[in-house]
Amino acid sequence: MATVHDVAAYVLVKGGPMTAMKLQKLCYFAYGYHMAWEEQQLFQERFEAWANGPVAPALYGQHRGQFQLTAGDVVGDPAALTEDERESVDVVLENFMVHSARELSAMTHAEGPWVQARDRAGAAGLDRSNEELRDEEIQEYFGALVSVGE
């Protein structure tokens, strides 16, 4: 199984330079859709319900203080992804790279796992929260999106 760092490194190689926020959101969408399609985690690291959307703290630790990221800024092995993992990430990149970091963040705020985690934490607006997003909620939410698109 890949790590969030492997997936982020792959995203940067395939997607080119991007903001740290955009990288976080693309990793989140890849995780969610992989859960829906493959019924398993893309990586074991968790996402938390931060004010600007889901953030993987393990990945944040590598890019903290950096706004713009390029290939090589995240220490990970893009080759560590399996064929199924690469396919999930590729589909997400094909469909979500056109969106800005702010648009991707707004998408995570609309409904679903981030909102549920923020509610559990009692966090509103820009309140800080380290409440974890739950896999069962991620799988249910993205599974519903996938079934609507079929």
ChimeraX commands (.cxc) that place a marker at each C-alpha (Angstrom):
marker #1 position 0.00,0.00,0.00 radius 0.5
marker #1 position 1.21,3.47,-0.86 radius 0.5
marker #1 position 1.67,6.22,1.71 radius 0.5
marker #1 position 0.21,9.72,1.50 radius 0.5
marker #1 position 3.74,10.88,0.64 radius 0.5
marker #1 position 3.93,8.44,-2.29 radius 0.5
marker #1 position 0.56,9.62,-3.59 radius 0.5
marker #1 position 1.50,13.30,-3.16 radius 0.5
marker #1 position 4.80,12.73,-4.97 radius 0.5
marker #1 position 2.90,11.01,-7.80 radius 0.5
marker #1 position 0.39,13.90,-7.99 radius 0.5
marker #1 position 3.22,16.44,-8.24 radius 0.5
marker #1 position 4.98,14.45,-10.98 radius 0.5
marker #1 position 1.76,14.03,-12.99 radius 0.5
marker #1 position 0.08,17.36,-12.21 radius 0.5
marker #1 position 3.04,19.69,-12.13 radius 0.5
marker #1 position 3.57,22.60,-9.73 radius 0.5
marker #1 position 0.64,23.47,-7.47 radius 0.5
marker #1 position -0.18,25.01,-4.15 radius 0.5
marker #1 position 0.07,22.98,-0.97 radius 0.5
marker #1 position -3.69,23.37,-0.48 radius 0.5
marker #1 position -4.44,22.00,-3.93 radius 0.5
marker #1 position -2.13,19.03,-3.31 radius 0.5
marker #1 position -3.91,18.25,-0.02 radius 0.5
marker #1 position -7.35,18.38,-1.65 radius 0.5
marker #1 position -6.31,16.26,-4.64 radius 0.5
marker #1 position -4.93,13.63,-2.25 radius 0.5
marker #1 position -8.23,13.73,-0.35 radius 0.5
marker #1 position -10.34,13.29,-3.49 radius 0.5
marker #1 position -8.05,10.47,-4.68 radius 0.5
marker #1 position -8.44,8.80,-1.29 radius 0.5
marker #1 position -12.22,9.16,-1.34 radius 0.5
marker #1 position -12.75,7.91,-4.86 radius 0.5
marker #1 position -10.32,5.04,-4.34 radius 0.5
marker #1 position -12.37,4.03,-1.27 radius 0.5
marker #1 position -15.53,4.09,-3.41 radius 0.5
marker #1 position -14.07,2.21,-6.36 radius 0.5
marker #1 position -11.78,-0.28,-4.64 radius 0.5
marker #1 position -13.40,-0.49,-1.18 radius 0.5
marker #1 position -10.04,-0.01,0.49 radius 0.5
marker #1 position -7.77,2.76,1.69 radius 0.5
marker #1 position -5.40,4.41,-0.76 radius 0.5
marker #1 position -3.00,4.97,2.15 radius 0.5
marker #1 position -3.15,4.57,5.92 radius 0.5
marker #1 position -2.53,8.19,6.94 radius 0.5
marker #1 position -5.62,10.02,8.16 radius 0.5
marker #1 position -7.28,13.29,7.18 radius 0.5
marker #1 position -8.40,15.82,9.77 radius 0.5
marker #1 position -11.19,18.40,9.48 radius 0.5
marker #1 position -9.13,21.60,9.38 radius 0.5
marker #1 position -10.74,24.98,8.70 radius 0.5
marker #1 position -9.89,24.98,4.97 radius 0.5
marker #1 position -10.97,21.39,4.39 radius 0.5
marker #1 position -9.46,17.95,4.87 radius 0.5
marker #1 position -5.73,17.91,5.61 radius 0.5
marker #1 position -3.43,14.93,6.09 radius 0.5
marker #1 position -1.16,16.09,8.95 radius 0.5
marker #1 position 1.54,13.60,7.93 radius 0.5
marker #1 position 1.74,15.29,4.52 radius 0.5
marker #1 position 1.39,18.79,5.98 radius 0.5
marker #1 position 4.50,18.11,8.05 radius 0.5
marker #1 position 6.51,17.84,4.84 radius 0.5
marker #1 position 5.29,21.01,3.14 radius 0.5
marker #1 position 4.59,23.24,6.14 radius 0.5
marker #1 position 5.56,26.83,5.34 radius 0.5
marker #1 position 5.63,26.25,1.58 radius 0.5
marker #1 position 2.94,27.75,-0.63 radius 0.5
marker #1 position 3.95,26.37,-4.04 radius 0.5
marker #1 position 5.15,22.79,-4.46 radius 0.5
marker #1 position 6.89,21.02,-7.31 radius 0.5
marker #1 position 8.02,17.46,-7.97 radius 0.5
marker #1 position 10.63,16.53,-5.39 radius 0.5
marker #1 position 9.26,18.82,-2.65 radius 0.5
marker #1 position 7.47,15.87,-1.05 radius 0.5
marker #1 position 9.65,12.89,-0.18 radius 0.5
marker #1 position 7.76,9.91,-1.52 radius 0.5
marker #1 position 8.03,7.22,-4.17 radius 0.5
marker #1 position 5.56,7.62,-7.04 radius 0.5
marker #1 position 6.53,4.14,-8.24 radius 0.5
marker #1 position 5.20,2.65,-4.97 radius 0.5
marker #1 position 1.60,3.00,-6.19 radius 0.5
marker #1 position -0.05,-0.14,-7.53 radius 0.5
marker #1 position -1.78,-0.09,-10.90 radius 0.5
marker #1 position -5.20,0.31,-9.20 radius 0.5
marker #1 position -3.89,3.14,-7.02 radius 0.5
marker #1 position -2.40,4.95,-10.02 radius 0.5
marker #1 position -5.65,4.53,-11.92 radius 0.5
marker #1 position -7.68,6.09,-9.09 radius 0.5
marker #1 position -5.28,9.04,-8.79 radius 0.5
marker #1 position -5.16,9.51,-12.58 radius 0.5
marker #1 position -8.96,9.69,-12.86 radius 0.5
marker #1 position -9.08,12.26,-10.07 radius 0.5
marker #1 position -6.35,14.34,-11.71 radius 0.5
marker #1 position -8.14,14.21,-15.07 radius 0.5
marker #1 position -11.33,15.51,-13.50 radius 0.5
marker #1 position -10.15,17.83,-10.71 radius 0.5
marker #1 position -6.89,19.46,-11.87 radius 0.5
marker #1 position -8.90,22.15,-13.67 radius 0.5
marker #1 position -10.16,23.45,-10.32 radius 0.5
marker #1 position -8.29,25.93,-8.17 radius 0.5
marker #1 position -7.29,25.14,-4.61 radius 0.5
marker #1 position -10.11,27.36,-3.34 radius 0.5
marker #1 position -12.67,25.61,-5.55 radius 0.5
marker #1 position -11.49,22.20,-4.35 radius 0.5
marker #1 position -11.65,23.40,-0.75 radius 0.5
marker #1 position -15.19,24.70,-1.29 radius 0.5
marker #1 position -16.20,21.30,-2.70 radius 0.5
marker #1 position -15.10,19.63,0.54 radius 0.5
marker #1 position -17.16,22.12,2.58 radius 0.5
marker #1 position -20.45,21.44,0.81 radius 0.5
marker #1 position -21.39,18.22,2.56 radius 0.5
marker #1 position -20.01,14.85,3.54 radius 0.5
marker #1 position -17.16,13.64,5.74 radius 0.5
marker #1 position -15.51,17.02,6.44 radius 0.5
marker #1 position -18.83,18.53,7.54 radius 0.5
marker #1 position -19.60,15.50,9.71 radius 0.5
marker #1 position -16.18,15.65,11.39 radius 0.5
marker #1 position -16.51,19.40,12.02 radius 0.5
marker #1 position -19.95,18.82,13.53 radius 0.5
marker #1 position -18.59,16.09,15.84 radius 0.5
marker #1 position -15.87,18.50,16.98 radius 0.5
marker #1 position -18.27,21.39,17.44 radius 0.5
marker #1 position -16.08,23.44,15.09 radius 0.5
marker #1 position -17.56,26.32,13.12 radius 0.5
marker #1 position -16.11,28.82,10.68 radius 0.5
marker #1 position -12.34,29.03,11.04 radius 0.5
marker #1 position -12.25,27.15,14.37 radius 0.5
marker #1 position -9.33,24.79,14.65 radius 0.5
marker #1 position -10.13,21.08,14.64 radius 0.5
marker #1 position -8.07,17.94,14.48 radius 0.5
marker #1 position -11.13,15.68,14.33 radius 0.5
marker #1 position -10.38,12.76,12.00 radius 0.5
marker #1 position -12.56,12.02,9.00 radius 0.5
marker #1 position -13.95,8.49,9.30 radius 0.5
marker #1 position -13.37,5.95,6.55 radius 0.5
marker #1 position -16.95,4.69,6.68 radius 0.5
marker #1 position -18.23,8.23,6.09 radius 0.5
marker #1 position -15.73,8.81,3.29 radius 0.5
marker #1 position -16.67,5.54,1.61 radius 0.5
marker #1 position -20.40,6.22,1.96 radius 0.5
marker #1 position -20.12,9.77,0.61 radius 0.5
marker #1 position -17.89,9.00,-2.36 radius 0.5
marker #1 position -19.75,5.76,-3.04 radius 0.5
marker #1 position -22.95,7.79,-3.41 radius 0.5
marker #1 position -21.19,10.18,-5.80 radius 0.5
marker #1 position -19.93,7.28,-7.89 radius 0.5
marker #1 position -23.36,5.60,-8.06 radius 0.5
marker #1 position -24.99,8.89,-9.16 radius 0.5
marker #1 position -22.45,9.17,-11.99 radius 0.5
marker #1 position -23.07,5.67,-13.30 radius 0.5
marker link #1:1,2 radius 0.2
marker link #1:2,3 radius 0.2
marker link #1:3,4 radius 0.2
marker link #1:4,5 radius 0.2
marker link #1:5,6 radius 0.2
marker link #1:6,7 radius 0.2
marker link #1:7,8 radius 0.2
marker link #1:8,9 radius 0.2
marker link #1:9,10 radius 0.2
marker link #1:10,11 radius 0.2
marker link #1:11,12 radius 0.2
marker link #1:12,13 radius 0.2
marker link #1:13,14 radius 0.2
marker link #1:14,15 radius 0.2
marker link #1:15,16 radius 0.2
marker link #1:16,17 radius 0.2
marker link #1:17,18 radius 0.2
marker link #1:18,19 radius 0.2
marker link #1:19,20 radius 0.2
marker link #1:20,21 radius 0.2
marker link #1:21,22 radius 0.2
marker link #1:22,23 radius 0.2
marker link #1:23,24 radius 0.2
marker link #1:24,25 radius 0.2
marker link #1:25,26 radius 0.2
marker link #1:26,27 radius 0.2
marker link #1:27,28 radius 0.2
marker link #1:28,29 radius 0.2
marker link #1:29,30 radius 0.2
marker link #1:30,31 radius 0.2
marker link #1:31,32 radius 0.2
marker link #1:32,33 radius 0.2
marker link #1:33,34 radius 0.2
marker link #1:34,35 radius 0.2
marker link #1:35,36 radius 0.2
marker link #1:36,37 radius 0.2
marker link #1:37,38 radius 0.2
marker link #1:38,39 radius 0.2
marker link #1:39,40 radius 0.2
marker link #1:40,41 radius 0.2
marker link #1:41,42 radius 0.2
marker link #1:42,43 radius 0.2
marker link #1:43,44 radius 0.2
marker link #1:44,45 radius 0.2
marker link #1:45,46 radius 0.2
marker link #1:46,47 radius 0.2
marker link #1:47,48 radius 0.2
marker link #1:48,49 radius 0.2
marker link #1:49,50 radius 0.2
marker link #1:50,51 radius 0.2
marker link #1:51,52 radius 0.2
marker link #1:52,53 radius 0.2
marker link #1:53,54 radius 0.2
marker link #1:54,55 radius 0.2
marker link #1:55,56 radius 0.2
marker link #1:56,57 radius 0.2
marker link #1:57,58 radius 0.2
marker link #1:58,59 radius 0.2
marker link #1:59,60 radius 0.2
marker link #1:60,61 radius 0.2
marker link #1:61,62 radius 0.2
marker link #1:62,63 radius 0.2
marker link #1:63,64 radius 0.2
marker link #1:64,65 radius 0.2
marker link #1:65,66 radius 0.2
marker link #1:66,67 radius 0.2
marker link #1:67,68 radius 0.2
marker link #1:68,69 radius 0.2
marker link #1:69,70 radius 0.2
marker link #1:70,71 radius 0.2
marker link #1:71,72 radius 0.2
marker link #1:72,73 radius 0.2
marker link #1:73,74 radius 0.2
marker link #1:74,75 radius 0.2
marker link #1:75,76 radius 0.2
marker link #1:76,77 radius 0.2
marker link #1:77,78 radius 0.2
marker link #1:78,79 radius 0.2
marker link #1:79,80 radius 0.2
marker link #1:80,81 radius 0.2
marker link #1:81,82 radius 0.2
marker link #1:82,83 radius 0.2
marker link #1:83,84 radius 0.2
marker link #1:84,85 radius 0.2
marker link #1:85,86 radius 0.2
marker link #1:86,87 radius 0.2
marker link #1:87,88 radius 0.2
marker link #1:88,89 radius 0.2
marker link #1:89,90 radius 0.2
marker link #1:90,91 radius 0.2
marker link #1:91,92 radius 0.2
marker link #1:92,93 radius 0.2
marker link #1:93,94 radius 0.2
marker link #1:94,95 radius 0.2
marker link #1:95,96 radius 0.2
marker link #1:96,97 radius 0.2
marker link #1:97,98 radius 0.2
marker link #1:98,99 radius 0.2
marker link #1:99,100 radius 0.2
marker link #1:100,101 radius 0.2
marker link #1:101,102 radius 0.2
marker link #1:102,103 radius 0.2
marker link #1:103,104 radius 0.2
marker link #1:104,105 radius 0.2
marker link #1:105,106 radius 0.2
marker link #1:106,107 radius 0.2
marker link #1:107,108 radius 0.2
marker link #1:108,109 radius 0.2
marker link #1:109,110 radius 0.2
marker link #1:110,111 radius 0.2
marker link #1:111,112 radius 0.2
marker link #1:112,113 radius 0.2
marker link #1:113,114 radius 0.2
marker link #1:114,115 radius 0.2
marker link #1:115,116 radius 0.2
marker link #1:116,117 radius 0.2
marker link #1:117,118 radius 0.2
marker link #1:118,119 radius 0.2
marker link #1:119,120 radius 0.2
marker link #1:120,121 radius 0.2
marker link #1:121,122 radius 0.2
marker link #1:122,123 radius 0.2
marker link #1:123,124 radius 0.2
marker link #1:124,125 radius 0.2
marker link #1:125,126 radius 0.2
marker link #1:126,127 radius 0.2
marker link #1:127,128 radius 0.2
marker link #1:128,129 radius 0.2
marker link #1:129,130 radius 0.2
marker link #1:130,131 radius 0.2
marker link #1:131,132 radius 0.2
marker link #1:132,133 radius 0.2
marker link #1:133,134 radius 0.2
marker link #1:134,135 radius 0.2
marker link #1:135,136 radius 0.2
marker link #1:136,137 radius 0.2
marker link #1:137,138 radius 0.2
marker link #1:138,139 radius 0.2
marker link #1:139,140 radius 0.2
marker link #1:140,141 radius 0.2
marker link #1:141,142 radius 0.2
marker link #1:142,143 radius 0.2
marker link #1:143,144 radius 0.2
marker link #1:144,145 radius 0.2
marker link #1:145,146 radius 0.2
marker link #1:146,147 radius 0.2
marker link #1:147,148 radius 0.2
marker link #1:148,149 radius 0.2
marker link #1:149,150 radius 0.2
view
